[in-house]
């Protein structure tokens, strides 16, 4: 591996969790190797380590040192021929090659196995996915004067079909779509698509919000189900999200994404009488935002009022007011693709390596 390429997998232990998430986004391998001030290997941190830290603490200002595994597996440069066997023995997907001084000389990666892919495809086999597809998509006018938002193409495939395909990769085959605006166009399109899954419709006569239409469903589920917007793509392990929801004992889990906002000015902090205390040039603010993807316990449908405009945020507020368990599953900023606005549509196409038409 070239030195410049390898730098994207290295991070100083003093850098923050947010910086680690950004570095992992850039290398697209889900792992970083941590170095000390003398550039010696000090530990390893994965996207899973970061996620567990954020779920546990919510602290975006924590440092890599606080979350890293301080005893990473390594292979010495003179033993590099044994690296593949070593990785197989310990089920390692990324292995640093170090010198006698413990400095990283190279990184060896193992490609995902077919067995892992096969296991992934089964994780949501018995889980129902509901896609909220009833909105008008006013932010995408004038496109949505012609097409309903779920049929807006990203590349040459409508966004809703891409969402379904992403869940199909995890074994899901039972889908519902809540529809209202131009619903016949949506139904007509998917009736012409050859599928190996079931897609049923929940039809609104009037807008009921992101949660209200769930009360129109005749079927009641026997296990937690997934609810997602029709205009976002989430690049994450859906099976792991569902597993987290169950193991955490949440009634409702909201998939959240890190959002970094840079204030494009120098910020001044002052005290009384106009006295300046400090100045900071273009500070970066970091928050978790709602991606519009949720895992709900099956009984929560009964918590939604009938024939009432009711959002998922209203349901979350209701549960929180009652002291019930609402959790979050954090993902990185680059793992959340939203086509709600034209600029974000172009970003989504670039992320998926598609040509903008």
C-alpha positions in Angstrom: 0.0 0.0 0.0 1.3 3.4 -0.9 2.2 5.8 1.9 -0.4 8.4 1.0 -3.1 5.8 0.8 -2.0 4.3 4.2 -2.3 7.7 5.9 -6.1 7.4 5.5 -6.1 4.5 7.9 -4.0 6.1 10.6 -5.1 8.5 13.3 -3.5 10.2 16.3 -4.9 9.1 19.7 -5.6 12.7 20.6 -8.1 13.2 17.8 -11.8 13.3 18.5 -14.5 10.7 17.8 -16.0 13.0 15.2 -12.6 13.2 13.4 -12.4 9.4 13.6 -15.8 9.0 12.0 -14.8 11.3 9.2 -11.6 9.4 8.6 -13.5 6.1 8.5 -15.9 7.6 6.0 -13.0 8.5 3.8 -11.3 5.1 3.8 -14.6 3.2 3.6 -13.1 0.2 5.5 -14.6 0.8 8.9 -11.3 0.7 10.7 -8.4 3.0 11.8 -5.0 2.3 13.4 -4.1 4.6 16.2 -0.6 6.1 16.6 1.1 7.9 19.4 3.2 11.1 19.2 6.2 9.1 17.9 4.0 7.4 15.2 4.1 4.0 16.9 1.0 1.8 16.8 -1.0 2.4 20.0 -4.3 0.8 19.2 -7.1 0.1 16.8 -10.6 1.6 16.5 -13.5 0.5 14.4 -16.8 2.1 13.4 -18.4 -0.4 15.9 -16.2 1.0 18.7 -17.3 4.5 17.9 -21.0 3.5 17.7 -20.8 1.8 21.1 -19.2 4.8 22.6 -21.8 7.2 21.2 -24.7 5.0 22.3 -23.2 4.7 25.8 -22.1 8.4 26.3 -23.4 10.6 23.5 -20.0 12.4 23.8 -18.8 13.8 20.5 -15.8 15.4 22.1 -14.3 12.2 23.4 -10.9 11.2 22.0 -9.7 8.2 20.1 -7.6 7.2 23.1 -10.7 6.7 25.2 -12.3 4.2 22.8 -9.5 2.3 21.1 -8.5 -1.3 21.6 -5.0 -1.0 23.1 -3.9 -4.5 22.1 -4.4 -4.8 18.3 -3.2 -7.9 16.5 -0.1 -7.2 14.3 2.4 -9.0 12.1 6.0 -7.9 11.9 7.4 -7.0 8.6 9.9 -9.9 8.5 6.9 -12.3 9.1 4.7 -10.9 6.4 4.4 -14.2 4.5 2.4 -15.6 7.4 -0.1 -12.7 7.4 -2.9 -14.5 5.6 -2.8 -17.5 7.9 -2.7 -15.3 10.9 -5.7 -13.3 9.7 -7.7 -16.6 9.1 -6.7 -17.9 12.5 -8.0 -14.9 14.4 -10.8 -13.9 11.9 -9.1 -10.5 11.2 -10.2 -8.4 8.2 -7.4 -5.8 8.5 -3.9 -6.4 9.8 -1.2 -3.8 10.3 2.4 -4.7 9.3 4.8 -3.2 11.8 8.5 -2.7 12.1 10.6 -3.7 15.1 10.0 -0.1 16.4 6.2 -0.8 16.2 5.7 1.7 13.4 3.1 0.8 10.7 4.8 -0.2 7.5 1.7 -1.6 5.6 -1.9 -2.7 6.1 -3.2 -6.0 4.7 -6.9 -6.4 4.1 -9.0 -9.6 3.7 -12.0 -9.4 1.4 -15.3 -10.3 2.8 -16.2 -14.0 2.4 -19.2 -15.4 0.6 -20.3 -17.0 3.9 -20.5 -13.6 5.5 -22.5 -12.2 2.6 -24.9 -15.2 2.9 -25.4 -14.6 6.6 -26.1 -10.9 6.0 -28.8 -11.7 3.4 -30.8 -13.6 6.0 -30.9 -11.2 9.0 -34.1 -9.4 8.1 -35.9 -12.4 6.5 -38.8 -12.3 8.9 -39.0 -8.5 9.4 -41.6 -6.2 7.8 -40.4 -2.9 6.3 -42.9 0.0 5.9 -41.9 2.9 3.5 -43.5 6.3 4.0 -44.3 7.3 0.5 -47.4 9.5 0.8 -45.8 13.0 0.9 -45.9 15.6 -1.9 -42.1 16.3 -1.9 -42.6 20.0 -2.2 -38.9 20.7 -1.8 -38.4 18.9 -5.1 -40.8 21.0 -7.2 -41.1 21.2 -10.2 -40.1 17.5 -10.5 -42.8 16.4 -8.1 -45.5 18.2 -10.1 -45.0 15.4 -12.6 -43.7 12.4 -10.6 -44.4 11.5 -7.0 -41.3 11.7 -4.8 -40.8 7.9 -4.5 -40.5 7.6 -8.3 -37.9 10.4 -8.7 -34.9 8.6 -10.3 -31.5 8.4 -8.8 -29.5 7.4 -11.8 -32.0 5.3 -13.8 -33.7 3.7 -10.8 -36.4 5.4 -8.7 -35.4 6.1 -5.1 -38.1 3.9 -3.6 -36.9 0.9 -5.6 -33.3 1.5 -4.5 -34.5 1.5 -0.9 -36.3 -1.8 -1.4 -33.2 -3.3 -3.0 -31.1 -2.2 0.0 -33.4 -4.0 2.4 -33.5 -7.0 0.0 -29.8 -7.4 0.5 -30.5 -8.3 4.1 -33.3 -10.8 3.3 -36.4 -8.6 3.8 -39.2 -9.6 1.4 -42.3 -8.2 3.2 -42.9 -4.5 2.3 -45.7 -2.0 2.8 -45.8 1.5 1.3 -48.0 4.2 2.8 -49.3 6.3 -0.2 -51.4 9.3 -0.9 -50.0 11.8 -3.5 -50.1 10.3 -7.0 -50.5 6.9 -5.5 -51.8 5.3 -8.7 -48.5 6.1 -10.4 -46.6 4.4 -7.7 -48.8 1.4 -7.7 -48.7 1.2 -11.5 -44.9 1.4 -11.6 -44.3 -1.4 -9.1 -47.0 -3.6 -10.7 -44.8 -3.7 -13.8 -41.6 -4.5 -11.9 -40.6 -8.2 -11.7 -40.0 -8.8 -8.0 -39.3 -11.6 -5.6 -40.9 -9.7 -2.7 -44.3 -8.7 -1.5 -45.3 -5.0 -1.7 -48.7 -3.9 -0.2 -50.2 -0.5 0.1 -51.7 1.6 2.9 -53.8 4.2 1.2 -54.5 7.6 2.9 -57.5 9.7 1.9 -55.9 12.7 3.6 -52.4 13.4 4.9 -51.9 11.7 8.3 -48.2 12.5 8.9 -45.3 10.1 9.1 -47.0 7.9 11.8 -50.7 8.5 11.4 -51.1 6.2 8.4 -49.8 3.2 10.4 -53.2 3.1 12.1 -54.8 2.3 8.8 -52.9 -1.0 8.6 -55.2 -4.0 9.0 -52.3 -6.4 9.8 -50.8 -6.4 13.3 -47.2 -7.6 13.5 -45.8 -10.1 15.9 -42.3 -8.6 16.1 -40.6 -5.2 15.7 -40.8 -3.7 12.3 -38.8 -1.0 10.3 -40.3 2.3 9.2 -38.3 4.5 6.8 -38.7 7.6 4.6 -39.0 7.2 0.9 -36.3 9.8 0.1 -33.3 8.6 2.1 -30.7 5.9 1.7 -28.9 4.6 4.7 -25.6 3.0 4.2 -25.3 0.8 7.3 -25.7 -2.8 8.5 -29.5 -3.0 8.7 -29.3 -6.3 10.5 -27.1 -4.8 13.2 -29.5 -1.9 13.6 -32.4 -4.3 14.2 -30.3 -6.5 16.5 -29.3 -3.4 18.5 -33.0 -2.4 18.9 -33.8 -5.8 20.4 -30.8 -6.2 22.6 -31.1 -2.6 24.0 -34.7 -3.2 25.1 -35.9 -0.1 23.2 -39.5 0.4 22.3 -38.5 2.8 19.6 -35.1 3.2 18.0 -34.3 6.2 15.8 -31.4 5.9 13.3 -29.4 9.1 13.7 -26.6 10.5 11.6 -23.8 12.8 12.6 -24.1 16.2 11.0 -21.2 18.7 11.0 -21.9 22.3 10.4 -19.2 24.9 9.9 -20.0 28.5 10.9 -18.5 30.5 8.0 -17.5 33.4 10.3 -15.2 34.1 13.2 -17.3 33.6 16.4 -16.9 36.0 19.3 -17.8 35.1 22.8 -18.4 38.0 25.1 -19.3 38.8 28.7 -21.1 41.7 30.3 -20.3 45.3 29.1 -19.3 44.0 25.7 -16.0 42.6 26.9 -14.7 40.0 24.5 -13.6 36.8 26.2 -12.5 34.7 23.2 -12.6 34.4 19.5 -12.9 31.2 17.3 -12.4 31.2 13.6 -15.1 29.2 11.7 -16.0 26.7 14.5 -17.4 23.3 13.7 -20.6 22.3 15.4 -21.6 18.6 15.5 -25.1 17.2 16.1 -27.0 14.0 15.7 -29.9 14.3 13.2 -33.0 12.2 12.6 -32.5 10.2 9.3 -36.2 9.2 9.1 -35.5 5.5 9.7 -37.0 3.8 12.8 -37.4 0.4 14.4 -40.7 0.2 16.3 -42.0 -2.5 18.7 -45.2 -4.0 17.2 -47.4 -2.7 20.0 -46.6 1.0 19.3 -49.2 1.1 16.4 -51.8 1.1 19.1 -50.2 4.3 20.6 -51.0 6.2 17.4 -54.4 8.1 17.5 -56.9 7.1 14.8 -57.7 9.4 11.9 -55.3 12.0 13.2 -52.3 13.8 11.7 -49.4 12.4 13.8 -45.7 12.4 13.1 -43.1 9.9 14.3 -41.6 12.7 16.4 -45.0 13.0 18.1 -44.8 9.3 19.0 -41.2 9.7 20.3 -42.2 12.7 22.4 -45.2 10.7 23.8 -43.0 7.8 24.8 -40.3 10.1 26.3 -42.9 11.9 28.4 -44.0 8.6 29.8 -40.5 7.6 30.7 -40.4 4.8 28.1 -37.2 3.7 26.3 -36.4 5.5 23.1 -32.9 4.9 21.8 -30.7 5.9 18.9 -28.4 4.1 16.5 -25.7 6.5 15.3 -24.2 6.4 11.8 -21.7 8.6 10.1 -22.5 11.7 8.1 -21.5 10.1 4.8 -23.7 7.0 5.5 -26.9 9.2 5.3 -28.0 10.1 1.8 -31.0 12.4 1.6 -32.6 13.4 -1.7 -35.0 15.9 -0.2 -33.3 18.8 -2.0 -31.7 19.2 -5.4 -28.2 19.6 -4.0 -28.6 16.5 -1.9 -29.8 14.6 -5.0 -26.6 15.4 -6.8 -24.6 14.3 -3.7 -26.5 11.0 -3.6 -25.7 10.3 -7.3 -22.0 11.1 -6.7 -21.9 8.8 -3.7 -23.5 6.0 -5.7 -21.1 6.7 -8.6 -24.0 7.6 -10.9 -24.0 10.2 -13.6 -26.3 13.1 -13.0 -28.7 13.4 -15.9 
